Amino acid sequence: MSNASDDEDHPVLNAFKEIEKPSVNNEDIAEFTDEDDFNRLGVSLLIEAGCYVCIAASTLGEHEKWDRDSAAIGGNMVRLYKMISGLLDQTTQRRRDTSFIFARLVFETVVTIRYLIKHFSPDLVASYVKSSFKHEAKLRRKMEQNIAARGGVVLPIEDRMMKSIDRAFTRAGLDLSDLKGFRERNWGGRNLYEKADDLGMGDAYLGAFSGPSQAIHGAWGDIYSHCLQTDGDQLFSPNIEWGYPRPQLITASANLSLFAVDDYLGFVSGPDLQEPVQEHLSHLANRLNAFDQAHERYLAPKKWPRIR
């Protein structure tokens, strides 16, 4: 691949230059009257980050197509773009409840991308892929048992499902027998927190994953915060209104995504492309930091529950 710093016509670098870069101006922010103003600006910044993710996800490197191992990473970059799109959608619809879910998925996808790149090896990717197929392997074996119990009679739905599972295995370069004896609880031998900590993201795990996990699973914290209302007397009534989105989720997701873009471009293209693009990523990171500081200044005099 040509040196992007010497090639002004490099398509990826040119695409980065064309992305709109919203300004974060303290004088303008001083005129903000509520968090709607912050959310509007935050959404614009996340759109910029999402554009960088989309460009990166469309960058294949020196080959026209990915092999299976590279596709595990490239496919997760595509997923990251889609999760950011989902977060933007739920935020602009003012649905805090479900925006938490998408923010959690953004974090997990970023960890997956960066961990696969940092420790890239055929064995690690094989662990990731095999772990993804544990359910399918178990389901297919159960169908085989049911067919045997029927004396070999195969139901049409079983035939369709088994063929679908077999196609998925073939496309992944696996056979059902490859999962025999596969007992890893977590791919790569580490859970998500351990992977995040290995990447220096252990502290971010608590805010960006552990807390929002309550929204995924419908834990009491999520139900109490988003689905109930109370006067503090331990008596509750339903709350069918959507929670109001907060800017912190937006900027945290944008910041995390920049790390994934940086790592991914280094993985597929090396420093020739990664280094010139870092100027754009750093510029957005600085604006996100300025945004967060301005938002904290706005919140400082507020008292719960009137914090908007």
Backbone bond lengths (Angstrom), bond angles and torsions (degrees), N, CA, C in turn:
res aa  C-N    CA-C-N  psi(-1)  N-CA   C-N-CA  omega(-1)  CA-C   N-CA-C  phi
1 M - - - 1.463 - - 1.525 109.17 -
2 S 1.304 118.09 139.10 1.455 120.87 -177.23 1.514 111.05 -69.04
3 N 1.329 115.34 159.02 1.454 121.32 -179.72 1.518 109.33 -71.41
4 A 1.335 115.99 114.15 1.471 119.78 -174.87 1.509 112.18 -65.39
5 S 1.359 117.44 -29.50 1.461 119.93 -178.28 1.521 111.27 -69.49
6 D 1.378 117.66 -22.35 1.457 121.44 -179.88 1.528 111.70 -103.20
7 D 1.308 117.62 -4.54 1.458 121.58 -173.94 1.521 109.66 -118.16
8 E 1.342 115.71 98.36 1.457 119.57 -176.54 1.519 111.71 -70.02
9 D 1.333 117.35 -13.66 1.456 120.69 -178.73 1.512 112.40 -96.72
10 H 1.337 117.26 10.99 1.461 119.08 179.79 1.537 108.20 -62.24
11 P 1.338 118.65 122.54 1.474 120.49 -172.74 1.519 113.76 -61.51
12 V 1.327 118.05 -38.19 1.469 119.90 -178.51 1.519 110.33 -68.09
13 L 1.322 116.86 -46.60 1.462 120.19 -179.61 1.525 110.75 -64.42
14 N 1.318 116.44 -40.27 1.473 119.22 177.23 1.526 111.48 -63.55
15 A 1.323 116.23 -38.43 1.466 119.83 178.05 1.524 110.62 -63.35
16 F 1.327 117.19 -40.76 1.463 120.71 177.79 1.529 110.36 -62.24
17 K 1.328 116.94 -39.84 1.461 120.50 -178.40 1.524 111.70 -65.48
18 E 1.338 116.39 -29.87 1.465 120.60 -174.96 1.529 113.65 -81.62
19 I 1.329 116.89 -13.21 1.467 119.79 -178.51 1.525 110.35 -68.33
20 E 1.324 116.09 134.49 1.464 120.38 177.85 1.526 109.85 -65.80
21 K 1.328 116.26 134.54 1.458 122.33 -176.09 1.529 109.54 -118.55
22 P 1.325 117.54 93.54 1.468 120.81 -178.09 1.532 111.64 -59.22
23 S 1.310 116.03 138.86 1.471 119.99 178.80 1.521 110.24 -83.19
24 V 1.321 114.55 151.38 1.465 121.67 174.59 1.520 106.10 -119.78
25 N 1.311 114.99 98.35 1.455 121.82 -172.50 1.523 109.61 -111.82
26 N 1.332 116.26 122.60 1.469 120.41 -177.00 1.526 112.03 -61.12
27 E 1.312 117.50 -33.61 1.468 119.30 179.44 1.521 110.83 -66.88
28 D 1.321 115.98 -40.49 1.470 119.09 177.54 1.521 110.76 -67.62
29 I 1.334 116.73 -42.50 1.459 121.08 -177.81 1.528 110.75 -65.81
30 A 1.318 117.01 -30.36 1.466 120.27 178.66 1.521 111.59 -61.37
31 E 1.318 117.41 -19.35 1.464 122.01 179.00 1.525 112.25 -89.82
32 F 1.354 117.67 -5.49 1.467 120.37 -179.80 1.520 109.74 -64.58
33 T 1.329 116.06 136.51 1.464 120.61 -177.31 1.523 113.61 -108.06
34 D 1.352 117.28 -17.85 1.459 119.99 177.93 1.525 109.28 -157.75
35 E 1.339 116.13 179.81 1.461 119.10 -175.60 1.523 112.64 -75.13
36 D 1.321 118.05 -12.36 1.459 119.23 171.19 1.524 110.23 -57.63
37 D 1.335 116.10 -41.56 1.463 120.29 179.34 1.526 110.60 -63.11
38 F 1.337 116.32 -43.34 1.461 119.84 178.96 1.524 111.18 -66.39
39 N 1.325 116.50 -40.47 1.468 119.09 179.98 1.526 111.81 -63.34
40 R 1.321 116.60 -38.98 1.467 119.47 179.16 1.530 110.59 -61.17
41 L 1.320 116.34 -45.77 1.467 119.62 179.40 1.521 110.33 -68.98
42 G 1.337 116.74 -41.11 1.457 120.22 179.27 1.518 112.21 -60.97
43 V 1.325 116.95 -40.99 1.462 120.97 177.62 1.529 110.18 -61.17
44 S 1.323 117.54 -41.25 1.463 120.51 178.38 1.523 111.53 -61.70
45 L 1.318 116.62 -39.07 1.464 120.45 178.79 1.528 111.27 -68.93
46 L 1.333 116.53 -38.27 1.470 119.39 178.32 1.524 110.84 -69.87
47 I 1.324 117.56 -33.78 1.464 120.18 174.63 1.525 109.79 -60.62
48 E 1.326 116.92 -42.81 1.463 119.83 177.00 1.526 110.91 -59.41
49 A 1.338 116.63 -46.96 1.466 120.10 178.31 1.519 110.83 -61.00
50 G 1.343 116.91 -41.60 1.454 120.61 179.25 1.520 112.20 -63.06
51 C 1.326 117.12 -35.22 1.466 120.56 176.42 1.524 110.68 -63.46
52 Y 1.332 117.00 -41.93 1.466 120.30 178.11 1.530 110.36 -63.07
53 V 1.330 115.82 -40.92 1.465 119.73 178.59 1.525 110.21 -62.56
54 C 1.337 116.95 -43.14 1.462 121.45 -178.68 1.531 110.68 -62.82
55 I 1.328 117.10 -43.25 1.465 120.74 178.69 1.526 110.03 -63.08
56 A 1.334 115.92 -44.98 1.466 119.82 -179.95 1.529 110.55 -62.06
57 A 1.329 116.33 -43.97 1.466 120.50 -178.13 1.521 112.00 -63.48
58 S 1.339 117.05 -22.75 1.465 121.60 179.68 1.525 112.07 -93.06
59 T 1.328 116.51 3.72 1.461 121.73 -179.14 1.524 109.26 -98.30
60 L 1.322 117.04 116.13 1.467 121.33 -174.49 1.519 113.05 -96.54
61 G 1.334 118.10 -12.40 1.457 119.27 -177.70 1.515 110.69 88.69
62 E 1.317 116.51 -143.93 1.469 120.26 -173.35 1.521 113.47 -81.05
63 H 1.318 117.98 -11.70 1.463 121.29 -179.38 1.532 110.43 -108.76
64 E 1.318 116.13 154.37 1.461 120.59 -178.97 1.523 112.55 -75.86
65 K 1.333 117.20 -23.22 1.456 121.38 178.39 1.522 109.36 -140.74
66 W 1.339 115.42 156.36 1.462 121.25 176.68 1.523 110.80 -81.18
67 D 1.327 116.66 147.18 1.462 119.36 162.96 1.525 108.04 -81.45
68 R 1.329 117.16 176.62 1.464 119.90 -174.68 1.526 112.48 -57.48
69 D 1.338 117.21 -42.91 1.461 119.72 -175.87 1.529 111.60 -68.24
70 S 1.331 116.96 -42.88 1.470 119.55 177.17 1.524 111.04 -68.87
71 A 1.345 116.32 -32.14 1.464 120.27 179.96 1.524 111.80 -65.07
72 A 1.335 117.09 -29.19 1.464 119.45 177.67 1.523 110.26 -61.45
73 I 1.322 116.41 -35.34 1.464 120.71 178.98 1.522 110.46 -83.05
74 G 1.340 116.68 -47.62 1.455 119.89 -179.76 1.518 112.25 -61.20
75 G 1.329 116.38 -39.78 1.457 119.78 177.99 1.512 112.26 -63.18
76 N 1.320 117.15 -34.87 1.467 120.67 177.01 1.529 111.38 -70.74
77 M 1.345 117.17 -29.39 1.467 118.82 173.57 1.529 110.09 -65.53
78 V 1.328 116.46 -40.74 1.468 119.85 175.81 1.527 109.82 -62.07
79 R 1.330 116.46 -43.37 1.456 120.91 178.46 1.535 110.42 -60.23
80 L 1.338 117.39 -41.31 1.455 120.63 179.81 1.523 110.58 -59.93
81 Y 1.325 116.72 -43.12 1.464 120.19 177.08 1.534 110.64 -58.75
82 K 1.313 116.41 -43.45 1.468 120.31 -178.17 1.529 111.48 -68.77
83 M 1.334 117.58 -37.02 1.460 119.61 178.50 1.536 110.97 -68.14
84 I 1.329 116.59 -36.77 1.465 119.76 175.47 1.522 109.91 -64.37
85 S 1.338 116.58 -41.07 1.466 119.94 177.22 1.521 110.67 -60.58
86 G 1.344 116.60 -41.31 1.462 120.08 177.63 1.517 112.14 -64.01
87 L 1.338 116.67 -40.37 1.466 120.84 178.31 1.524 110.49 -63.95
88 L 1.316 116.41 -42.55 1.463 120.04 177.85 1.528 111.18 -61.84
89 D 1.321 115.76 -43.43 1.462 120.64 -179.55 1.523 111.28 -60.16
90 Q 1.329 116.92 -48.70 1.463 120.17 -177.10 1.527 111.73 -70.28
91 T 1.326 116.74 -31.97 1.464 119.74 178.09 1.517 111.02 -69.09
92 T 1.328 116.77 -45.66 1.466 119.20 -178.97 1.526 111.91 -68.87
93 Q 1.339 116.77 -22.08 1.467 120.15 173.48 1.530 111.87 -86.58
94 R 1.327 116.04 3.48 1.471 123.21 178.82 1.522 111.56 59.54
95 R 1.319 115.44 50.21 1.465 121.54 179.66 1.534 109.36 -118.70
96 R 1.312 114.53 84.31 1.460 119.11 -177.71 1.528 111.38 -61.33
97 D 1.330 117.02 -38.57 1.460 122.03 -175.34 1.529 111.18 -53.62
98 T 1.322 116.29 -51.70 1.459 120.17 -176.86 1.524 112.46 -85.02
99 S 1.332 118.34 -20.29 1.463 119.08 175.17 1.525 110.26 -64.54
100 F 1.338 117.34 -31.73 1.464 120.85 175.01 1.529 110.65 -60.14
101 I 1.325 116.12 -39.89 1.467 120.37 -178.76 1.524 110.34 -63.16
102 F 1.321 116.94 -46.70 1.461 119.91 -179.20 1.532 111.57 -68.36
103 A 1.331 117.95 -34.98 1.462 119.66 177.30 1.528 110.82 -63.76
104 R 1.315 116.29 -38.31 1.467 120.45 177.56 1.524 110.38 -64.69
105 L 1.338 117.52 -40.74 1.458 121.47 179.39 1.524 111.49 -68.26
106 V 1.326 117.00 -34.45 1.465 120.48 174.58 1.525 109.61 -60.26
107 F 1.325 116.78 -47.36 1.468 120.63 -178.66 1.526 110.62 -60.46
108 E 1.328 117.04 -48.82 1.464 120.21 -177.16 1.534 110.95 -61.85
109 T 1.324 116.87 -39.27 1.461 120.05 -179.49 1.523 111.26 -67.90
110 V 1.326 116.88 -39.66 1.462 120.50 176.72 1.530 110.53 -60.78
111 V 1.328 116.63 -44.25 1.464 120.16 178.86 1.528 110.30 -61.28
112 T 1.325 116.92 -45.00 1.466 120.63 -179.82 1.530 110.89 -58.90
113 I 1.319 117.00 -47.75 1.469 121.29 -179.47 1.523 110.46 -59.65
114 R 1.313 116.39 -51.72 1.458 120.18 -172.74 1.535 111.60 -69.74
115 Y 1.338 116.77 -35.05 1.460 119.43 -179.96 1.533 110.59 -70.91
116 L 1.332 117.17 -41.88 1.459 119.94 177.72 1.525 111.16 -62.02
117 I 1.328 116.79 -37.34 1.466 120.13 179.25 1.527 111.10 -71.44
118 K 1.316 117.09 -46.14 1.461 120.43 -176.49 1.516 112.09 -61.64
119 H 1.326 116.86 -39.10 1.469 121.11 -175.85 1.531 111.28 -113.97
120 F 1.309 116.10 30.48 1.466 120.70 -171.98 1.525 112.52 -55.85
121 S 1.328 114.68 126.21 1.460 121.75 175.41 1.522 107.36 -163.64
122 P 1.331 117.82 155.18 1.466 119.81 176.78 1.521 112.77 -57.15
123 D 1.336 117.05 -36.49 1.467 120.04 -179.14 1.527 111.43 -66.87
124 L 1.337 116.68 -40.76 1.469 119.46 -179.93 1.523 110.80 -65.88
125 V 1.319 117.09 -45.15 1.462 119.59 179.65 1.523 110.13 -64.87
126 A 1.335 116.73 -38.56 1.466 119.43 177.53 1.520 110.67 -61.11
127 S 1.322 117.19 -39.28 1.462 120.89 177.24 1.521 110.56 -63.24
128 Y 1.334 116.48 -42.74 1.466 121.56 178.67 1.529 110.90 -61.47
129 V 1.335 115.87 -46.58 1.464 120.42 -177.37 1.527 111.08 -68.35
130 K 1.323 116.65 -45.57 1.466 119.69 -179.71 1.525 111.01 -61.79
131 S 1.314 116.11 -40.54 1.467 119.76 179.35 1.522 110.58 -61.20
132 S 1.338 116.70 -34.33 1.457 121.05 179.78 1.522 112.68 -67.69
133 F 1.359 116.48 -21.40 1.457 120.48 -174.38 1.531 113.25 -104.00
134 K 1.312 117.76 8.15 1.463 119.13 -177.94 1.528 111.49 -60.62
135 H 1.315 116.77 -41.73 1.466 120.17 -179.54 1.525 110.63 -64.64
136 E 1.345 116.81 -46.25 1.467 120.38 -178.34 1.524 111.48 -61.87
137 A 1.338 116.64 -40.80 1.462 119.86 179.97 1.527 110.67 -64.32
138 K 1.327 116.02 -42.28 1.458 120.06 179.32 1.538 110.59 -65.00
139 L 1.330 116.24 -41.53 1.466 120.94 -179.53 1.526 110.62 -64.79
140 R 1.328 116.94 -42.36 1.462 118.99 -178.46 1.526 111.19 -66.33
141 R 1.310 116.99 -40.69 1.474 119.80 178.37 1.533 110.55 -63.84
142 K 1.331 116.62 -37.48 1.462 119.65 178.05 1.527 110.29 -64.52
143 M 1.328 117.71 -41.10 1.460 120.26 178.47 1.527 110.51 -64.74
144 E 1.325 116.59 -38.87 1.469 119.77 178.38 1.535 110.51 -62.50
145 Q 1.334 116.76 -38.59 1.472 120.44 177.69 1.525 110.57 -65.15
146 N 1.322 116.69 -42.08 1.467 120.49 179.73 1.528 111.21 -65.02
147 I 1.337 116.59 -38.93 1.463 120.71 178.61 1.525 110.56 -65.68
148 A 1.328 116.38 -42.73 1.469 120.48 178.82 1.520 110.75 -62.82
149 A 1.359 116.76 -38.99 1.458 120.62 -179.98 1.523 111.60 -66.65
150 R 1.352 116.50 -24.04 1.458 121.93 178.41 1.524 112.30 -89.78
151 G 1.309 116.25 6.05 1.464 119.61 -179.11 1.512 113.14 76.92
152 G 1.338 117.07 27.10 1.458 121.15 176.81 1.510 115.27 94.27
153 V 1.304 117.86 1.65 1.476 120.61 178.94 1.532 109.14 -76.11
154 V 1.334 116.37 123.58 1.470 122.28 -179.04 1.520 109.32 -104.87
155 L 1.309 116.80 122.50 1.462 121.17 176.85 1.532 109.80 -73.68
156 P 1.328 118.14 148.54 1.476 120.31 179.90 1.532 112.57 -54.43
157 I 1.339 117.76 -41.59 1.461 119.65 -179.23 1.517 110.74 -65.37
158 E 1.335 117.94 -36.16 1.462 121.43 177.31 1.522 110.60 -65.93
159 D 1.323 116.50 -40.54 1.463 120.52 178.83 1.526 110.55 -61.09
160 R 1.333 116.17 -45.19 1.471 119.60 179.79 1.523 111.04 -64.86
161 M 1.316 117.09 -44.11 1.460 120.98 -177.48 1.525 111.34 -65.97
162 M 1.325 117.67 -42.15 1.459 119.97 -179.59 1.526 111.29 -66.55
163 K 1.337 116.61 -39.23 1.462 119.19 177.48 1.525 110.74 -64.88
164 S 1.334 117.19 -38.98 1.463 121.16 177.80 1.524 110.90 -63.34
165 I 1.326 116.74 -44.75 1.464 121.11 178.62 1.528 110.44 -63.36
166 D 1.331 116.86 -43.25 1.465 120.69 -179.82 1.524 111.47 -62.59
167 R 1.346 116.65 -39.01 1.464 119.87 177.47 1.523 110.68 -63.22
168 A 1.331 116.22 -42.37 1.461 120.14 179.87 1.520 111.12 -63.17
169 F 1.330 117.06 -41.63 1.460 120.65 177.50 1.533 110.78 -63.04
170 T 1.322 116.56 -45.00 1.469 120.49 -178.38 1.521 111.04 -61.47
171 R 1.315 116.60 -44.34 1.468 120.14 -179.29 1.526 112.09 -65.55
172 A 1.311 116.28 -26.69 1.462 120.38 178.35 1.524 112.56 -88.72
173 G 1.339 116.92 0.72 1.457 120.09 179.88 1.511 112.87 73.13
174 L 1.344 116.54 29.33 1.459 121.33 -177.13 1.524 110.16 -122.41
175 D 1.311 113.81 161.77 1.451 123.00 170.15 1.506 106.95 -123.50
176 L 1.325 117.28 153.65 1.462 120.16 179.95 1.520 111.58 -54.46
177 S 1.312 116.63 -33.69 1.466 120.42 -179.25 1.526 112.16 -66.53
178 D 1.353 116.96 -20.73 1.464 119.75 -179.69 1.523 112.04 -65.33
179 L 1.325 116.90 -19.93 1.461 119.62 -178.97 1.526 113.07 -95.01
180 K 1.310 117.14 -1.83 1.461 119.11 176.56 1.526 109.05 -66.83
181 G 1.308 115.74 126.43 1.459 120.42 -178.98 1.516 113.99 81.87
182 F 1.347 117.86 0.30 1.466 120.76 178.80 1.526 108.26 -78.46
183 R 1.323 116.15 113.82 1.467 119.82 -172.43 1.529 112.74 -122.75
184 E 1.313 118.30 8.21 1.465 119.38 -177.97 1.527 110.48 -62.95
185 R 1.310 115.54 125.28 1.463 119.39 176.51 1.527 110.59 -73.33
186 N 1.319 116.41 -38.18 1.458 122.62 179.36 1.528 108.73 -126.29
187 W 1.322 117.14 133.80 1.459 118.62 -179.45 1.529 109.76 -62.65
188 G 1.313 114.14 142.48 1.460 119.25 -176.93 1.517 114.00 76.60
189 G 1.338 116.29 1.14 1.457 119.84 177.84 1.517 114.53 76.40
190 R 1.330 118.17 11.48 1.465 121.50 179.26 1.532 109.46 -135.29
191 N 1.345 116.32 145.55 1.453 119.04 174.84 1.530 109.30 -80.32
192 L 1.324 116.44 177.55 1.461 119.42 -173.48 1.523 111.56 -63.63
193 Y 1.337 117.52 -40.57 1.462 118.31 179.48 1.518 110.84 -61.71
194 E 1.326 117.48 -42.75 1.466 120.79 -179.44 1.524 111.06 -64.53
195 K 1.325 117.07 -36.93 1.470 119.90 176.00 1.526 110.05 -66.16
196 A 1.344 116.38 -45.66 1.461 120.52 179.95 1.522 110.70 -61.13
197 D 1.320 116.95 -43.02 1.459 120.97 -179.72 1.521 110.71 -63.56
198 D 1.314 116.94 -38.65 1.466 121.57 177.59 1.528 110.73 -61.06
199 L 1.318 117.31 -29.20 1.461 122.32 -179.23 1.524 112.69 -91.93
200 G 1.340 117.37 4.19 1.460 120.88 -176.11 1.510 113.17 77.15
201 M 1.353 116.39 21.10 1.462 121.54 -177.88 1.524 111.56 -113.87
202 G 1.329 116.77 19.22 1.456 120.14 -177.63 1.513 112.96 -61.18
203 D 1.342 116.99 -40.99 1.469 119.71 179.83 1.531 111.05 -67.25
204 A 1.329 115.79 -37.50 1.467 119.38 179.76 1.522 111.37 -66.55
205 Y 1.330 117.03 -24.29 1.464 121.32 -178.01 1.528 111.18 -57.16
206 L 1.329 117.89 -42.45 1.462 120.66 -175.84 1.524 111.68 -63.42
207 G 1.326 116.26 -43.88 1.452 118.76 -177.59 1.514 113.87 -82.73
208 A 1.341 116.53 -38.03 1.462 120.10 -172.33 1.514 113.97 -93.16
209 F 1.330 117.58 -15.42 1.468 118.66 -178.06 1.518 112.37 -128.37
210 S 1.321 116.53 -55.59 1.465 119.71 -173.28 1.523 111.79 -59.74
211 G 1.338 116.64 -47.71 1.464 119.64 178.85 1.520 112.84 -64.74
212 P 1.357 117.70 -53.74 1.465 119.23 178.97 1.517 114.69 -62.01
213 S 1.339 118.05 -16.32 1.467 119.57 176.59 1.527 110.82 -59.97
214 Q 1.333 116.59 -27.54 1.463 119.39 178.04 1.523 110.57 -61.39
215 A 1.342 115.55 -33.76 1.469 118.98 178.88 1.523 110.96 -70.11
216 I 1.329 116.70 -33.25 1.468 120.81 179.01 1.527 110.32 -65.77
217 H 1.330 115.77 -45.80 1.464 120.84 -170.43 1.529 113.83 -96.34
218 G 1.322 117.38 -3.72 1.462 119.27 -178.86 1.511 112.54 68.14
219 A 1.342 116.51 37.92 1.461 121.07 178.07 1.530 110.04 -69.58
220 W 1.342 115.09 166.98 1.459 119.86 -175.86 1.523 112.23 -56.03
221 G 1.332 116.86 -38.67 1.459 119.37 -179.34 1.518 112.29 -58.47
222 D 1.331 116.79 -39.80 1.456 120.54 178.49 1.527 110.90 -71.91
223 I 1.330 116.43 -43.92 1.473 120.27 -179.85 1.528 110.23 -62.18
224 Y 1.339 116.77 -45.07 1.458 121.45 -179.62 1.533 111.10 -62.47
225 S 1.349 115.78 -42.55 1.461 120.01 -174.73 1.517 113.33 -75.88
226 H 1.336 117.25 -34.63 1.457 119.40 -168.50 1.528 115.16 -118.80
227 C 1.315 118.04 -16.73 1.470 119.27 -171.72 1.523 113.88 -121.17
228 L 1.336 117.03 -2.29 1.464 121.02 -178.47 1.515 110.02 -132.83
229 Q 1.332 115.43 158.21 1.456 120.71 170.31 1.522 108.54 -133.28
230 T 1.328 114.98 147.96 1.461 119.92 -175.97 1.516 109.73 -151.38
231 D 1.313 115.17 156.22 1.463 121.21 174.13 1.524 110.85 -95.77
232 G 1.321 117.13 11.57 1.457 121.06 179.41 1.513 113.46 86.50
233 D 1.331 117.49 12.48 1.464 121.81 -178.39 1.531 112.13 -103.66
234 Q 1.331 116.03 16.57 1.464 122.99 -178.46 1.531 112.07 63.26
235 L 1.316 115.59 23.67 1.460 122.41 171.28 1.527 107.37 -118.31
236 F 1.328 116.80 140.08 1.458 120.49 -169.81 1.521 111.47 -131.03
237 S 1.319 114.34 155.54 1.462 121.91 172.33 1.527 107.31 -137.41
238 P 1.330 117.68 160.55 1.463 119.66 -175.88 1.524 112.91 -69.10
239 N 1.322 114.84 146.20 1.459 121.94 174.64 1.523 107.69 -123.92
240 I 1.307 117.19 102.52 1.459 120.60 -176.27 1.527 112.31 -93.51
241 E 1.324 116.83 1.91 1.461 120.54 176.91 1.526 110.27 -79.90
242 W 1.319 116.26 148.50 1.463 120.55 176.91 1.523 109.97 -75.51
243 G 1.336 115.98 143.13 1.458 120.56 174.55 1.520 110.70 -68.07
244 Y 1.323 116.23 153.73 1.462 121.16 -177.66 1.533 109.72 -83.67
245 P 1.337 119.19 126.63 1.472 120.65 -177.53 1.522 111.78 -66.96
246 R 1.320 115.28 150.01 1.466 121.61 -179.28 1.531 109.99 -114.25
247 P 1.314 118.30 146.45 1.468 121.24 -177.00 1.530 114.39 -64.94
248 Q 1.343 117.49 -25.24 1.463 119.36 -175.17 1.526 112.75 -59.31
249 L 1.339 116.84 -38.21 1.461 120.00 178.71 1.524 111.49 -62.76
250 I 1.301 115.52 -37.98 1.460 120.74 -177.13 1.524 110.30 -65.94
251 T 1.329 116.50 -51.75 1.461 119.22 -174.69 1.530 111.58 -71.10
252 A 1.338 117.49 -34.83 1.463 119.61 177.53 1.519 110.48 -62.86
253 S 1.317 117.21 -43.23 1.463 120.97 179.78 1.521 111.07 -65.72
254 A 1.316 116.70 -39.55 1.465 120.13 178.35 1.526 110.70 -63.20
255 N 1.326 116.39 -46.45 1.468 120.39 179.98 1.517 112.01 -60.51
256 L 1.328 117.17 -46.37 1.459 121.07 -179.14 1.528 110.78 -61.37
257 S 1.319 116.80 -38.05 1.449 121.04 -177.74 1.528 111.82 -64.75
258 L 1.323 117.00 -32.36 1.460 120.02 -179.56 1.526 111.29 -63.17
259 F 1.325 117.18 -36.89 1.467 120.51 177.30 1.527 110.52 -63.11
260 A 1.320 116.01 -40.23 1.467 119.84 -179.75 1.528 110.76 -66.48
261 V 1.328 117.32 -41.44 1.466 120.75 178.61 1.519 110.27 -61.95
262 D 1.324 116.93 -45.67 1.461 121.68 180.00 1.529 111.12 -59.80
263 D 1.322 116.48 -49.73 1.464 120.41 -179.51 1.524 111.24 -63.11
264 Y 1.327 116.35 -41.21 1.459 119.45 -175.34 1.529 111.63 -67.51
265 L 1.326 117.18 -44.79 1.461 119.17 179.60 1.519 111.17 -64.49
266 G 1.327 117.21 -33.76 1.459 119.71 173.69 1.509 111.78 -65.47
267 F 1.327 116.18 -34.75 1.469 121.52 -178.49 1.522 111.42 -69.99
268 V 1.344 117.89 -45.74 1.466 119.99 -173.84 1.526 113.01 -87.68
269 S 1.355 117.51 -23.64 1.460 118.83 -172.56 1.521 114.53 -129.70
270 G 1.329 117.79 -13.04 1.453 119.42 -179.30 1.516 112.24 79.37
271 P 1.337 116.91 -176.05 1.474 121.15 -174.51 1.523 114.42 -65.54
272 D 1.347 118.68 -21.22 1.464 119.88 -178.57 1.518 112.22 -58.78
273 L 1.313 116.64 -34.51 1.466 120.83 177.43 1.522 110.56 -100.96
274 Q 1.307 117.27 -37.34 1.467 121.14 -175.07 1.529 111.60 -60.80
275 E 1.304 117.63 -44.58 1.469 120.39 -173.55 1.527 113.82 -66.70
276 P 1.339 120.11 -47.15 1.479 117.98 178.22 1.517 113.55 -66.01
277 V 1.314 117.43 -29.79 1.463 120.61 179.10 1.526 111.29 -71.99
278 Q 1.326 116.74 -27.25 1.468 120.33 -178.41 1.524 112.41 -58.75
279 E 1.324 117.46 -26.65 1.465 120.40 177.40 1.527 110.51 -60.72
280 H 1.316 116.62 -41.66 1.468 121.09 179.44 1.529 110.84 -69.62
281 L 1.334 116.10 -41.34 1.461 120.18 -179.70 1.528 110.77 -65.69
282 S 1.327 116.70 -42.22 1.470 120.51 179.83 1.526 111.07 -65.89
283 H 1.319 116.10 -37.04 1.464 119.84 179.46 1.521 110.40 -62.95
284 L 1.329 116.51 -42.91 1.472 119.51 177.59 1.523 110.47 -68.09
285 A 1.325 117.44 -40.93 1.468 120.19 179.18 1.528 110.67 -58.80
286 N 1.320 117.69 -40.10 1.466 121.34 179.03 1.526 110.96 -66.02
287 R 1.326 116.90 -39.95 1.472 119.43 178.46 1.526 111.34 -68.86
288 L 1.325 116.76 -36.25 1.467 119.85 176.37 1.522 110.83 -64.42
289 N 1.321 116.55 -39.33 1.462 120.18 177.97 1.526 110.57 -65.26
290 A 1.326 116.60 -43.13 1.472 120.01 177.90 1.526 110.48 -63.06
291 F 1.314 116.82 -38.84 1.473 121.51 177.63 1.527 109.95 -61.16
292 D 1.337 117.06 -48.43 1.465 120.96 -178.44 1.528 111.25 -61.12
293 Q 1.325 116.83 -41.46 1.466 120.07 179.56 1.528 110.92 -64.97
294 A 1.316 116.52 -41.27 1.466 120.00 179.05 1.523 110.75 -65.81
295 H 1.322 116.89 -38.20 1.458 120.38 179.19 1.526 110.70 -66.36
296 E 1.336 116.78 -38.89 1.470 120.14 177.98 1.525 110.74 -64.35
297 R 1.316 116.90 -38.80 1.470 119.72 176.95 1.522 110.15 -63.66
298 Y 1.315 116.80 -37.72 1.463 121.17 178.04 1.528 110.92 -64.73
299 L 1.336 116.37 -39.63 1.458 120.55 -177.07 1.531 113.49 -77.00
300 A 1.318 117.29 -24.26 1.475 121.39 -171.50 1.530 113.67 -50.56
301 P 1.323 120.59 -45.54 1.472 119.39 -178.57 1.527 114.01 -83.90
302 K 1.339 117.78 -4.07 1.462 120.49 -176.19 1.523 110.89 -79.03
303 K 1.311 116.00 152.10 1.464 121.59 176.74 1.530 108.81 -129.70
304 W 1.335 114.78 136.56 1.460 120.29 -179.68 1.531 110.17 -59.97
305 P 1.316 119.45 141.58 1.465 127.31 4.74 1.519 114.58 -92.41
306 R 1.311 118.04 4.84 1.468 120.01 -178.40 1.519 110.27 -92.43
307 I 1.317 115.83 75.06 1.463 119.42 -175.44 1.522 112.01 -110.24
308 R 1.304 117.84 0.36 1.465 120.03 -179.74 1.505 110.37 -83.71
